Amino acid sequence: MKKEWPDWTPPAAMLARRPDLPRHMKGGIDNPLGARALYLGSSEYRIHGSNEPDTIGTAVSSGCIRMTNDDVKDLYDRVPVGAKVIVRE
């Protein structure tokens, strides 16, 4: 699945670590998922944008692959739903 300006609901494990987080956040410029999200199968993991581009490349995610909004918009337009994703270190 792919979504533009997706809503965000933090997973239970993230809420356990950060109980201060909102339980749900509508999509938009302040949303941590950024401009686009590409959902990886039926998991909680995604490739998504970020509302904090200065943190890209740092360990602040709960397992998702974060990109700048410009980069994820480009990827979103080029990758079909169902594309095979290989994650390498």
FIMARDO-330691 format. One record per residue: residue number from 1; residue in one letter; z, x, y of N, C-alpha, C, CB in turn. Coordinates in nm, 4 decimals, padded with zeros to 6 digits. Glycine has a CB too. Example, Ala and Ser with C-alpha at 12.3 -4.5 7.8 and 13.67 -1.06 7.14 Angstrom:
- num residu n_zz n_xx n_yy ca_zz ca_xx ca_yy c_zz c_xx c_yy cb_zz cb_xx cb_yy
- 1 A 00.7800 01.3190 -00.5690 00.7800 01.2300 -00.4500 00.7800 01.3200 -00.3300 00.9046 01.1308 -00.4473
- 2 S 00.7080 01.2850 -00.2250 00.7140 01.3670 -00.1060 00.7870 01.2900 00.0030 00.5725 01.4084 -00.0598
//
This chain:
- num residu n_zz n_xx n_yy ca_zz ca_xx ca_yy c_zz c_xx c_yy cb_zz cb_xx cb_yy
- 1 M 00.0000 00.0844 -00.1173 00.0000 00.0000 00.0000 00.0000 00.0898 00.1247 00.1227 -00.0965 -00.0008
- 2 K -00.0591 00.0405 00.2316 -00.0602 00.1104 00.3598 -00.0233 00.0101 00.4694 -00.2005 00.1761 00.3876
- 3 K 00.0523 00.0572 00.5693 00.0903 -00.0315 00.6795 00.0848 00.0423 00.8125 00.2310 -00.0888 00.6566
- 4 E 00.0411 -00.0303 00.9155 00.0438 00.0207 01.0524 00.1739 -00.0242 01.1177 -00.0801 -00.0287 01.1344
- 5 W 00.2382 00.0661 01.1878 00.3656 00.0409 01.2546 00.4604 -00.0372 01.1627 00.3428 -00.0363 01.3863
- 6 P 00.4953 00.0212 01.0470 00.5755 -00.0495 00.9475 00.7209 -00.0715 00.9896 00.5725 00.0263 00.8186
- 7 D 00.7783 -00.1804 00.9383 00.9225 -00.2017 00.9510 00.9928 -00.0986 00.8629 00.9632 -00.3488 00.9105
- 8 W 01.1206 -00.0762 00.8892 01.1982 00.0204 00.8119 01.3303 -00.0401 00.7696 01.2219 00.1484 00.8926
- 9 T 01.3592 -00.0316 00.6408 01.4884 -00.0699 00.5851 01.5408 00.0521 00.5102 01.4772 -00.1968 00.4906
- 10 P 01.6447 00.1175 00.5616 01.6952 00.2376 00.4943 01.7411 00.2058 00.3523 01.8109 00.2992 00.5744
- 11 P 01.7095 00.2937 00.2555 01.7572 00.2718 00.1185 01.9093 00.2863 00.1095 01.6894 00.3703 00.0220
- 12 A 01.9659 00.2312 00.0033 02.1116 00.2313 -00.0151 02.1709 00.3716 -00.0112 02.1471 00.1651 -00.1468
- 13 A 02.1028 00.4684 -00.0727 02.1545 00.6061 -00.0739 02.1629 00.6629 00.0673 02.0656 00.6961 -00.1614
- 14 M 02.0673 00.6296 00.1505 02.0684 00.6777 00.2886 02.1808 00.6091 00.3675 01.9310 00.6521 00.3563
- 15 L 02.1993 00.4800 00.3452 02.3067 00.4080 00.4143 02.4439 00.4586 00.3713 02.2959 00.2576 00.3874
- 16 A 02.4560 00.5023 00.2459 02.5839 00.5580 00.1993 02.6166 00.6869 00.2750 02.5793 00.5853 00.0466
- 17 R 02.5135 00.7671 00.3037 02.5332 00.8909 00.3795 02.5464 00.8658 00.5285 02.4187 00.9860 00.3544
- 18 R 02.4762 00.7635 00.5774 02.4718 00.7351 00.7210 02.4973 00.5874 00.7466 02.3362 00.7768 00.7808
- 19 P 02.6225 00.5431 00.7345 02.6522 00.4003 00.7534 02.6253 00.3506 00.8953 02.7962 00.3735 00.7184
- 20 D 02.6015 00.4418 00.9892 02.5732 00.4033 01.1271 02.4300 00.3544 01.1464 02.5996 00.5198 01.2191
- 21 L 02.3442 00.3748 01.0474 02.2037 00.3352 01.0611 02.1894 00.1833 01.0639 02.1201 00.3938 00.9463
- 22 P 02.0851 00.1348 01.1318 02.0607 -00.0096 01.1291 02.0211 -00.0523 00.9879 01.9501 -00.0489 01.2312
- 23 R 02.0469 -00.1761 00.9528 02.0103 -00.2247 00.8196 01.8617 -00.2561 00.8108 02.0917 -00.3488 00.7840
- 24 H 01.7984 -00.2809 00.9257 01.6544 -00.3083 00.9309 01.6059 -00.2794 01.0723 01.6223 -00.4566 00.8894
- 25 M 01.4855 -00.2281 01.0824 01.4282 -00.1991 01.2135 01.2805 -00.2397 01.2125 01.4447 -00.0474 01.2500
- 26 K 01.2420 -00.3204 01.3086 01.1022 -00.3608 01.3236 01.0175 -00.2386 01.3561 01.0871 -00.4688 01.4341
- 27 G 00.8913 -00.2433 01.3163 00.7984 -00.1360 01.3474 00.7812 -00.1203 01.4973 00.6641 -00.1616 01.2819
- 28 G 00.7485 00.0010 01.5388 00.7279 00.0281 01.6805 00.7535 00.1741 01.7111 00.8181 -00.0602 01.7661
- 29 I 00.7398 00.2098 01.8337 00.7468 00.3492 01.8769 00.8818 00.4147 01.8461 00.7192 00.3578 02.0251
- 30 D 00.9914 00.3380 01.8422 01.1240 00.3938 01.8139 01.1590 00.3964 01.6645 01.2286 00.3145 01.8879
- 31 N 01.0729 00.3403 01.5817 01.0975 00.3320 01.4389 01.0772 00.4686 01.3730 01.0056 00.2270 01.3749
- 32 P 01.1682 00.5120 01.2838 01.1563 00.6428 01.2182 01.0317 00.6599 01.1320 01.2762 00.6661 01.1338
- 33 L 00.9676 00.5500 01.0878 00.8472 00.5633 01.0060 00.7229 00.5907 01.0882 00.8266 00.4391 00.9246
- 34 G 00.7343 00.5814 01.2185 00.6220 00.6153 01.3046 00.5076 00.5161 01.2980 00.5715 00.7499 01.2695
- 35 A 00.3879 00.5663 01.3260 00.2698 00.4824 01.3459 00.2090 00.4266 01.2178 00.1665 00.5602 01.4178
- 36 R 00.2241 00.4973 01.1063 00.1617 00.4545 00.9811 00.2496 00.4952 00.8639 00.0199 00.5150 00.9663
- 37 A 00.2367 00.4211 00.7530 00.3049 00.4575 00.6294 00.2110 00.4337 00.5123 00.4364 00.3770 00.6120
- 38 L 00.2053 00.5298 00.4230 00.1311 00.5182 00.2986 00.2356 00.5200 00.1880 00.0236 00.6343 00.2813
- 39 Y 00.2508 00.4097 00.1192 00.3558 00.3922 00.0190 00.3101 00.4527 -00.1126 00.3916 00.2423 00.0010
- 40 L 00.3973 00.5309 -00.1750 00.3629 00.6011 -00.2987 00.4079 00.5188 -00.4191 00.4275 00.7421 -00.3019
- 41 G 00.3153 00.4436 -00.4746 00.3442 00.3606 -00.5913 00.4523 00.2584 -00.5621 00.3857 00.4472 -00.7084
- 42 S 00.5379 00.2361 -00.6607 00.6449 00.1375 -00.6438 00.7765 00.2046 -00.6041 00.6639 00.0571 -00.7731
- 43 S 00.7697 00.3299 -00.5610 00.8901 00.4044 -00.5248 00.9316 00.3763 -00.3802 00.8673 00.5546 -00.5446
- 44 E 01.0444 00.4326 -00.3411 01.0898 00.4247 -00.2019 01.0229 00.5311 -00.1159 01.2422 00.4397 -00.1944
- 45 Y 00.9439 00.6178 -00.1778 00.8868 00.7319 -00.1064 00.7560 00.6951 -00.0383 00.8644 00.8483 -00.2019
- 46 R 00.7330 00.7631 00.0740 00.6146 00.7360 00.1549 00.5660 00.8645 00.2200 00.6444 00.6290 00.2619
- 47 I 00.4424 00.8594 00.2630 00.3912 00.9557 00.3599 00.3874 00.8763 00.4890 00.2469 01.0168 00.3194
- 48 H 00.4574 00.9240 00.5917 00.4656 00.8428 00.7132 00.4740 00.9291 00.8378 00.5858 00.7501 00.7068
- 49 G 00.4560 00.8636 00.9520 00.4689 00.9293 01.0811 00.6155 00.9501 01.1150 00.3995 00.8477 01.1907
- 50 S 00.6386 00.9871 01.2404 00.7753 01.0127 01.2843 00.7891 00.9816 01.4327 00.8155 01.1587 01.2558
- 51 N 00.9071 00.9314 01.4684 00.9370 00.9121 01.6105 01.0055 01.0363 01.6681 01.0263 00.7872 01.6309
- 52 E 01.0197 01.1416 01.5852 01.0791 01.2688 01.6280 00.9882 01.3842 01.5840 01.2233 01.2861 01.5688
- 53 P 00.8730 01.4007 01.6494 00.7771 01.5023 01.6041 00.8316 01.6447 01.6038 00.6559 01.4975 01.6905
- 54 D 00.9322 01.6734 01.6841 00.9892 01.8088 01.6873 01.0641 01.8429 01.5588 01.0831 01.8231 01.8062
- 55 T 01.0950 01.7417 01.4753 01.1671 01.7680 01.3510 01.0735 01.7865 01.2308 01.2636 01.6546 01.3232
- 56 I 00.9436 01.7718 01.2500 00.8486 01.7909 01.1393 00.8633 01.9340 01.0883 00.7001 01.7620 01.1849
- 57 G 00.8729 01.9470 00.9560 00.8904 02.0785 00.8944 01.0352 02.1161 00.8706 00.8268 02.1824 00.9794
- 58 T 01.1267 02.0282 00.9094 01.2685 02.0535 00.8843 01.3193 01.9544 00.7795 01.3515 02.0423 01.0160
- 59 A 01.4316 01.9855 00.7190 01.4867 01.9033 00.6114 01.5719 01.7897 00.6678 01.5701 01.9895 00.5155
- 60 V 01.5079 01.6858 00.7170 01.5815 01.5707 00.7704 01.5453 01.4406 00.6988 01.5544 01.5563 00.9197
- 61 S 01.4548 01.4473 00.6047 01.4077 01.3287 00.5341 01.4910 01.3030 00.4092 01.2601 01.3438 00.4967
- 62 S 01.4765 01.1856 00.3525 01.5403 01.1539 00.2243 01.4370 01.1584 00.1128 01.6085 01.0149 00.2292
- 63 G 01.3392 01.2435 00.1267 01.2390 01.2627 00.0226 01.0983 01.2245 00.0620 01.2770 01.1859 -00.0959
- 64 C 01.0816 01.1572 00.1736 00.9482 01.1207 00.2193 00.8756 01.2426 00.2753 00.9560 01.0098 00.3252
- 65 I 00.7455 01.2280 00.2879 00.6630 01.3316 00.3502 00.6329 01.2825 00.4909 00.5297 01.3605 00.2677
- 66 R 00.6869 01.3542 00.5899 00.6719 01.3129 00.7295 00.5623 01.3935 00.7980 00.8047 01.3290 00.8053
- 67 M 00.4897 01.3276 00.8850 00.3817 01.3902 00.9601 00.3909 01.3453 01.1062 00.2425 01.3541 00.8988
- 68 T 00.3192 01.4150 01.1926 00.3101 01.3643 01.3295 00.2330 01.2328 01.3254 00.2405 01.4682 01.4253
- 69 N 00.2531 01.1489 01.4242 00.1819 01.0216 01.4283 00.0313 01.0408 01.4323 00.2262 00.9408 01.5482
- 70 D -00.0184 01.1386 01.5089 -00.1627 01.1633 01.5135 -00.2167 01.2023 01.3766 -00.1948 01.2729 01.6154
- 71 D -00.1440 01.2894 01.3058 -00.1899 01.3328 01.1736 -00.1858 01.2199 01.0710 -00.1053 01.4492 01.1247
- 72 V -00.0807 01.1381 01.0728 -00.0726 01.0305 00.9741 -00.1751 00.9214 01.0034 00.0686 00.9707 00.9715
- 73 K -00.2088 00.8986 01.1297 -00.3149 00.8026 01.1627 -00.4482 00.8502 01.1059 -00.3257 00.7831 01.3162
- 74 D -00.4749 00.9793 01.1190 -00.5988 01.0364 01.0650 -00.6025 01.0223 00.9123 -00.6118 01.1855 01.1054
- 75 L -00.4931 01.0576 00.8458 -00.4857 01.0456 00.7004 -00.5026 00.8997 00.6571 -00.3518 01.1016 00.6486
- 76 Y -00.4342 00.8098 00.7250 -00.4386 00.6661 00.6958 -00.5821 00.6146 00.6943 -00.3560 00.5879 00.7988
- 77 D -00.6607 00.6600 00.7906 -00.7997 00.6147 00.8016 -00.8898 00.6735 00.6934 -00.8547 00.6506 00.9379
- 78 R -00.8498 00.7848 00.6339 -00.9367 00.8538 00.5379 -00.8985 00.8336 00.3913 -00.9365 00.9994 00.5677
- 79 V -00.7782 00.7842 00.3639 -00.7305 00.7750 00.2257 -00.7223 00.6290 00.1825 -00.5926 00.8434 00.2106
- 80 P -00.7888 00.5932 00.0715 -00.7801 00.4543 00.0240 -00.6504 00.4284 -00.0526 -00.9001 00.4214 -00.0654
- 81 V -00.6100 00.3031 -00.0573 -00.4971 00.2637 -00.1411 -00.5334 00.2988 -00.2853 -00.4637 00.1098 -00.1254
- 82 G -00.4383 00.3570 -00.3573 -00.4622 00.3954 -00.4959 -00.5052 00.5397 -00.5139 -00.5649 00.3069 -00.5544
- 83 A -00.5226 00.6127 -00.4021 -00.5617 00.7539 -00.4120 -00.4517 00.8329 -00.4822 -00.5902 00.8137 -00.2711
- 84 K -00.4918 00.9308 -00.5602 -00.3961 01.0159 -00.6301 -00.3323 01.1119 -00.5298 -00.4651 01.0943 -00.7459
- 85 V -00.2002 01.1227 -00.5331 -00.1255 01.2116 -00.4439 -00.0605 01.3200 -00.5295 -00.0175 01.1325 -00.3603
- 86 I -00.0851 01.4431 -00.4948 -00.0211 01.5570 -00.5613 00.0631 01.6276 -00.4583 -00.1260 01.6546 -00.6251
- 87 V 00.1933 01.6404 -00.4868 00.2858 01.7071 -00.3951 00.3105 01.8469 -00.4481 00.4204 01.6276 -00.3801
- 88 R 00.2841 01.9452 -00.3650 00.3078 02.0852 -00.4018 00.4056 02.1471 -00.3051 00.1763 02.1655 -00.4038
- 89 E 00.4777 02.2435 -00.3549 00.5757 02.3137 -00.2708 00.5047 02.4083 -00.1770 00.6777 02.3908 -00.3567
//
